[in-house]
Amino acid sequence: MQHVDKIFLENFSKMYIKEIALVNSVKGLDTFLELEKRLFLHMFSFEIDAAKKVLREMIELIILKAEKQMILGVKNYYIQLAGLMGRKLHENQVPVDKVMAFNISSVSVIETKMSDAQFLQCADELVEFFVMVITERKKPSFGHQTVNKVIVFINDEIENNLTVEDIANHFNISASHLSRIFREHTGVTLVEYLNIRKIEECQYFLRHTNKGISDISDSFHFCNQSYFTRIFKKYTGITPKQFRDHQEYPNFNYSFPNENKAI
């Protein structure tokens, strides 16, 4: 057993040294790593267009090195990037179940969108998806800590069938008191915010999965598809089907009327 282990370690060491030499011989590696740093800086600053531009530069470098295997090279990097994104999310206190869901969804996007015609679109979608999840972790800054905690709680639990009463019980306060302070500090009712967050989340499943519209409606506990369509159109101006069929429509991202105001 010791002899086998020694041979394995020797072979592994040779392979490791060979890979180091290969990596060190690749021109532009420092540039690539610097671009990767910039990519995450832009994404954490919610600068989506700038992040997409940087990722395109990185893809160009990969294509130059990969030559005939450019699609495979880009796909392999996307998978590595998805894993790195997942670790960054975990470092920013995103719950483990959401990190796992992010990784699974990202790999699904990569597997379905990697073709000669769509690999650049895949890059854009990875950036948008990551920024969407990071945006959820942006700490609210209202003058009432319970309100801030409620917003974080909703963001983490939005796929559950939350009610005002459920949230109030979780924080050991009355539903009427919670509703009052939430509206006072945010400028929107708690019921409306629950619908808003559902619509924001639904957009990903409409645009990046083949999940049926009725199934998406059920997943987010709308009473029926007709009501889901009405609420979706209220906030986005279009129906779920129109949003799915037309990639040019931007994502709906909500901003509280009273955010960052001293209350």
N, C-alpha and C positions, 0 to 999 in steps of 0.2 A: 504493500500500500504506500509506504514511504517513497519507494522507487518511482511508482506511478505519479505521485504528487510532485516529485522533483522534476520529472520530465514535463509534466503539465506546466509547472511554474517557469521552467526554462523556455518552453514554447511561447507561453504567454508573455514573458519578458521580451523575447525577440519580436513578437508581434507588436508589443507596446512601443518598443524603440523604433520599429519600422514606421508605425503610425505617426509618432512624434516627428520623425524626419519628413514624412509626407506632408503633414500639416504645416511644418515650418517652411516647406518649399513653396507653399501656395501664396502667390502674390495677392495682396489685397486683403489678407485675413484681418489685419489690424483695422482696416477701413470698414470691413464687414462688422466686426464686433463693436466698433464705434457707432455705426449706423443702428445696430441693435439696441444700444443704450439710448440713442435718440428716439427710436421707435417707442420704447416704453415711457420715456419722458413725455412725449407728445400724448400718448394714450392716457397716462395718469393726469395729464392737464386737460383732458377731454378735447384735444385738438385733433379731431378725426381726419380732416383733409391732410394735415401735415403728416400724420402717422401713415396714412395711405401712401403718400408720396415717398416717404422714407422706405417703406416696405417694397415699393416698386424698384427703388434703387438697389435694394438687397437682392431682389429677384434677378435683376439684370446681371449682377455679379455672379450669381449662381449659374445662370444660363451660359455665361462666358466660360465658366470652369467645367460645366457638365457636358457641353457640346451635344453629342448625339443623344445623350440620356437626360436632356434638360428637363423634361416633364417629371421623370423619376426623381431627379435631384431637387426640383422645386417641391414636389410632394413630400419627400423625406424631410425637407426643412420645415414645411408647414406642420408636420406631425411633431417635430422637435419643438417648434414654436408654441404649439398648443400645450405641450407639456410644461414649457417654461411659463406660459401664461397662467396655467393652473397653479403652479407654485407661487407665482406673484399674488394671485388672488388669495391663496391660503395665508400668505404672509400679511395680507391686509384684512385678516379676520373674516373672510368670506367663509361661511359654514362648509364643512367637509362635504356634505351631501350636494351642495350647489357647485363646489369645485369638481366633484365627480361628474355631475350632470353636464357641466361646462366641457370637460374633457371628452365625454362621450359624444356630445352634440358636435363639438369641433371636428372630431375624427369623422363623424357621419357626413358633415359638410365637405370635408376634404375628399372622402371616398366618392361622393356623388358628383362633385363639381370639378374634379381634376380631369380636364380634357384640354385639347389644344385651344379650344374656344373659351374655356371658362376658368383657367387657372388664375388669371388676374382678378376676376370677379371673386374667386374664392379668398384671395388675400384681403380684399375689401371687406368681405363678410366676417372674416376672423377679427379684423380690427373693430368693426362695428359691434360685434358680439362682446368682445372683451371690454370695450368702453361702456357698453350697456350695463354689464355686471359691475364694473368699477363705479359707475354713476350711482348704482343702488347703495354702495358702501360710503358714499359721500356723507359725512356726518352733518345732520341738520343743525342749524345754529339759532334756533328760536330761544326766547327768554324763559322757557319753562322746560325743565329737564324731563318731566313725564311726557310731554308732547314729543320731544326729541326721541325718547326711548320707544314711544309708540310707533313712530315713523320707521325706525330701524326694525322693530318687531314685525310690522306689516311687510316690509321689504323681504324679510327672511321667510315669512310664513304665507306669502300671497297665494300660493297654489293650494293652500288649505281653505276650507269653507269658513272663512272668518266672518264673524258678526261683531257689531259694536259691543254686544253683551259679552262675547268671548274675550275681546280685548280688555274690556273693563274688569272682568273677573281676573284676568292674568295680572293686572296691575293693582288689584284690590281696591278699586274705586268704583263709584256708581257710574252707570252708563250715561246718565244725564249730565253729571259733572264732567266726565271725560269728553262728551260731545261738545259741551260749552267751551271748555278750555282749548280744545283742539281747533274749533272754528275761530275763537278769539285770537289765537296766536298764528294760525296758518292762513286764515282768510278763506278756508274751504271747509265744508262739512266732512266729518269722518266717513260717512256713507259714500259721499262723492269721491273721496280720496281712494277708498277701496276699489271703486270702479275704475278710476284713473290708472291705478297701478296694474289692475288686471289687463286693461287695454294695452298698456306699455309692454307688458310681458307677452301678450298674445301676438304682438307684431313679429317677434322672432319666429314663432312656430308657423305663422302664415307665410313668412318669406323664406325660411330656411329648411322647412320640412315638408313632407307630403301628407302630413296629418290632415284629415278632413276638417272642414270648418265647424261642423256640428260636434266633432270630437274635441276640438279646441274649446268650443263653448262649454262643453260638459266638464272638461278638465279644470276650468276656472269657475265652475259652479254657477254659470248663468242659468236662469230658470228655463230658457229655451233659446234656440238659435235666432229667432226673430228679435228677441230682446237684446241678445248679444250684438246683432247687426245694428240695431238702433243706437245702442250705447257706443259702439265702435265709431259709427258715423258722426255721432254727437261731438266726439273729441278730435277725430281725424279729418272729418269732412268727406270721407269716402267709405264705401262698404268694405268688409273684410275681403271679398272676392276681388274688388278693384285694387286693393292694396297688394294682394297676392299676384295679380296678373300684370301689374305695372311697377317694375323695379325702380322707375324714376321718382315715384312718390317717396318723399323723405319720411323717416320715422317720426312719430309723435313723441315728444319729450316734454313733460310737464314741469312748470316752475311755479312754486307757491307765490301767490300775490304778496304775502307779507314776509317772504324769506329775506334774511339779513337786515330786517328793520328792527329797531329797538322797540320792544313792546312792554 
